[in-house]
Amino acid sequence: MKAQQARLGPRIERAINAVLAHGQFILGPEVKQLEDRLAAHCGARHVIGCSSGTDALLLALMALGAKAGDAVFVPSFSFAATAEAVALAGATPVFVDVEAASFNLDPAALAEALAEIKAKGQLRPAGVIAVDLFGQPANYPAIDRLAEAQGLWVIADAAQSYGAALGQKRVGTFGRISATSFFPAKPLGCYGDGGAVFTDDEKLAAIVRSASVHGKGTDKYDNVRIGLNARLDTLQAAILLEKLSIFDDEIMKRQAVAARYAAALAERVGVPRLGADATSVWAQYTILVPERDALAAALHAQGIPTAIYYPKPLHRQTAYGHFPVAGGSLPVSDKLSARVLSLPMHPYLEPAVQDRIIGAVLAALD
Ligand SMILES: *Cc1c(COP(=O)(O)O)cnc(C)c1O
């Protein structure tokens, strides 16, 4: 963050001061500018700024009409917000396993989960939220095929992946609706909470926009649906406009860091793998090691910070334990939770510093 601030120099201060000067803190002109810039950047027809990634997911679910009795299939190996939004919308998250290689929703497991829920007949299969974990898009071609055949919608939880792509298609254009987050630690982060919703569907876009302002009709004192207060702050939009201007370059720098890690570590630990036509924005660089806690302690002793995303899959969390688990158990999610360790990753990680991290990892494994 310090290096990024130094690079952007006085631009962010100028952007903030411009907002202080015009005083339109709610839905000021920078919000629309950012929405237009994001639409051009990723190729989505409609972009709606909002208050967080969690609210982006909730707005998407509201627009798609998720309701009580609906089954929404979600990966268990994710951040809580994925399932939380489903429960807040009144629907039931059904936890599905992920692929070990990509950390993302396993299309084969999804097909089985769908058959199981249909056979049980208690819930109405309504949709899927695929998560682009650690910055790599999920396998949307396979997930879409399945969803389409069964009449389900797909939401892309792109909180960690804005900027990534599958072939020529960029994140923001997957699923019926995509949701991203601008939480400071995400690849494109603001200086507080923020998010955005993306869709090519004009009707859904209109509902999302309305729902983000108390279900407004012609204005916010004309309420045509139950909504939220979920707008993106003008100040955050102004900051994001500056950050977006250097974001593609930052993505390339992240990719260079990831390539260096992979080259140095692939023979000794499990390194993340990308699908054939996938790119990642490397929100996290997550390795797999059987003695994860020992490695984390050894790195910590040398002043190298690490993190565990996620130590407990969602189907084992107190708040989510009562929701259905496809097939009764999710062995890949369990195994990943016990073995994942995320190494320092950001665009301004100097090669010398990275070499010290790599050296410390290799030494600890000896
Ligand atoms: C961060 C995150 C969210 C929620 O975003 P917030 O802006 O923190 O509300 C949702 N899903 C995933 C996968 C995330 O990583």
The ligand as a Gaussian input file, in Angstrom:
#p B3LYP/6-31G(d) Opt

LIG

0 1
 C      -14.021000     -10.388000       0.332000
 C      -14.986000     -11.375000      -0.170000
 C      -16.375000     -11.132000      -0.160000
 C      -16.992000      -9.957000       0.521000
 O      -16.502000      -8.723000       0.184000
 P      -16.638000      -7.498000       1.212000
 O      -16.348000      -6.306000       0.375000
 O      -15.622000      -7.714000       2.283000
 O      -18.025000      -7.502000       1.755000
 C      -17.203000     -12.068000      -0.754000
 N      -16.726000     -13.192000      -1.293000
 C      -15.407000     -13.467000      -1.307000
 C      -14.933000     -14.732000      -1.957000
 C      -14.498000     -12.588000      -0.736000
 O      -13.194000     -12.884000      -0.736000

